[in-house]
Amino acid sequence: MSLISKILPAGNVFLDMDVGSKKRVFEQVGILFENSHGIARSVIFDSLFAREKLGSTGLGQGVAIPHGRIKGLKEATGAFVRLKAPIPFDAPDGKPVSLIFVLLVPANATDLHLQILSELAQLFSDKAVRDELAQAPDVDAAFKLIAHWEPYAG
């Protein structure tokens, strides 16, 4: 079982979110986590935005993994968002992003969050997975694709 499957509830998968900027993605995700985890949306927004200022979390190939440390969060949690239309994300390849996995970790997170980021990078480096997520007909299909994915044994 992947670490990703442990931190992604089915209710945290969103398809065809209609936003035009990184800022709007962070605002929408802030509302999501505020509703599901009781953490103020401004705390989530500020954490994600502060991390983004250090350098883009865009990986390339239309993928970004914004992440932040959240004071008061007990364990890592995530959300997958497929955008209705790609947005600029300052990715290394210059391509806009439409597949986004937002990772939130406790303020005192250890190596676990680095392992999760590593798995996410593996997941999204697979062109077949990216293509399937881009074409997933519904939330359930996208969730199953991510939740049942297994990392390479390394």
C-alpha positions in Angstrom: 0.0 0.0 0.0 1.4 3.4 -1.0 1.8 6.3 1.4 -0.3 8.3 -0.9 -3.3 6.0 -0.5 -3.1 6.5 3.2 -3.3 10.3 3.0 -5.8 10.8 0.2 -9.5 10.4 1.3 -11.9 9.9 -1.6 -13.6 13.1 -0.7 -10.4 15.0 -1.5 -10.4 14.3 -5.2 -11.7 17.2 -7.4 -12.1 17.1 -11.2 -12.3 20.1 -13.5 -11.9 22.8 -10.9 -12.3 26.1 -12.8 -9.6 28.5 -11.6 -7.3 30.7 -13.4 -4.2 31.0 -11.2 -2.1 29.3 -8.5 -3.5 31.7 -6.0 -7.1 30.6 -6.7 -6.1 26.9 -6.5 -4.6 27.6 -3.0 -7.8 29.5 -2.0 -10.1 26.7 -3.1 -7.9 24.0 -1.5 -7.8 26.1 1.7 -11.6 26.0 1.8 -11.6 22.3 1.2 -9.2 21.6 4.1 -11.0 24.1 6.3 -14.2 22.1 5.9 -12.6 18.7 6.2 -10.0 19.4 8.9 -11.1 22.5 10.7 -7.9 24.4 9.8 -8.4 28.0 8.8 -8.2 28.4 5.1 -5.9 31.4 5.6 -3.3 29.2 7.4 -3.4 26.7 4.5 -3.2 29.4 1.9 -0.3 31.2 3.6 1.7 27.9 4.1 1.3 26.9 0.4 2.1 30.4 -0.8 5.1 30.7 1.4 6.5 27.4 0.1 5.8 28.5 -3.5 7.9 31.7 -2.9 10.9 29.5 -2.2 10.6 28.0 -5.7 7.9 26.6 -7.8 6.4 23.2 -6.9 5.6 22.7 -10.5 7.3 19.4 -11.6 6.8 19.7 -15.3 4.7 17.6 -17.7 1.6 19.5 -16.5 2.0 18.5 -12.8 2.5 20.4 -9.6 2.8 19.3 -6.0 2.3 22.3 -3.8 3.0 21.4 -0.1 3.1 23.1 3.2 3.6 22.6 6.9 0.6 23.2 9.1 0.7 23.9 12.8 -1.8 21.8 14.6 -2.2 19.2 11.9 -1.8 15.7 13.4 -0.9 13.7 10.3 -0.2 14.3 6.6 -3.2 14.7 4.3 -3.6 15.4 0.6 -5.9 16.4 -2.1 -5.8 15.8 -5.8 -7.1 18.4 -8.2 -7.6 18.3 -11.9 -8.1 21.7 -13.4 -10.6 22.5 -16.1 -8.0 24.4 -18.0 -4.2 24.4 -17.4 -2.7 27.4 -15.5 0.8 28.9 -15.4 2.8 27.4 -12.5 6.4 28.3 -13.3 7.3 24.7 -13.9 10.8 23.9 -15.1 9.6 22.9 -18.6 7.5 26.1 -18.8 4.3 24.1 -19.5 1.1 25.0 -17.7 -0.3 22.7 -15.0 -3.6 20.9 -14.9 -2.8 18.0 -12.4 -2.2 19.1 -8.9 -1.6 17.1 -5.7 -1.7 19.3 -2.6 0.2 17.8 0.4 -0.2 19.2 3.9 2.1 17.9 6.7 2.3 18.7 10.4 4.6 21.5 11.3 7.1 19.1 12.9 7.0 16.6 10.0 9.9 14.2 9.7 11.2 12.1 6.8 7.7 10.8 6.2 6.7 13.9 4.2 9.8 13.5 2.0 8.9 9.9 1.4 5.4 11.0 0.4 6.8 13.6 -1.9 9.1 11.0 -3.5 6.1 8.7 -4.1 4.1 11.6 -5.6 7.1 12.4 -8.0 7.2 8.7 -9.0 3.4 8.6 -9.5 3.4 11.7 -11.7 6.5 10.8 -13.6 4.6 7.9 -15.2 3.1 9.3 -18.5 0.4 6.6 -18.6 -0.8 7.6 -15.1 -0.8 11.3 -16.1 -2.8 10.5 -19.2 -5.3 8.4 -17.3 -5.8 11.1 -14.7 -6.3 13.7 -17.4 -9.0 11.5 -19.0 -10.6 10.0 -15.8 -14.4 10.2 -16.4 -15.2 10.8 -12.8 -13.9 11.3 -9.2 -14.2 7.6 -8.4 -12.0 6.6 -11.4 -9.3 9.2 -10.5 -9.4 8.2 -6.8 -9.0 4.5 -7.6 -6.1 5.2 -10.0 -4.2 7.1 -7.3 -5.2 4.9 -4.4 -4.3 1.6 -6.1 -1.0 2.8 -7.6 2.0 1.1 -6.1 5.5 2.7 -5.9 8.5 1.0 -7.4 10.4 -1.1 -4.9 13.8 0.7 -4.7 
